[in-house]
């Protein structure tokens, strides 16, 4: 009988380019698999809350845009309730709470049309500032990166996660830039002087 201690670990693989073929086939020009890519649309005409646009680009350590990044976001609805399994009450049935976008092949920019989330509680009961969670993969990234986007026009001063960051001068890497009413830019830097704070979740 073969024992498990002789099996070799499989080598790790990066996320691209096959992740795009499997996750966003329409974006890649592969039609007929799904009517639209999963996660492409988060809202409909009946979704509660203020509509916002979140756009950004993932940059490498040289400041070059990654043109094959894929970003997923997860967030609460306008009342601070997460879709599915939130014990605090039913979430807005017209809001998915989850989205997936690939970066533009020329510019690397990704764009989500969503709603501004409400505040949600930290595990100890303290309320967190409104935020959107992001998961990022791209060619050269072996393990997906997790981070958060906070709003520049919200009170983030007592957020339980932001106040735990040891180097407080890095907190601004988690704050989006307001480009216009309802339009926010959140660029992600993998390395370098502006490196985004990533979370071990």
Buried (B, 14 or more C-beta within 10 A) or exposed (E): EEEEEEEEEEEEEBBBEEBBBEBBBBBBEBEEEEEEBBBBEBBEEEBBBEEBBBBBBBBBEEEEBBBBBBBBBBBBBBBBBBBEEBEEEEBBEBBBBBBBBBBBEEEBBBEBBBBBBBBBEEEEEEBBBBBBBBBBBBBEBEEBBBBBBBBEEBEBEEBBBBEEBEEEEEBEBBBBEBEEEEBBBBBBBBEEEBBBBBBEE
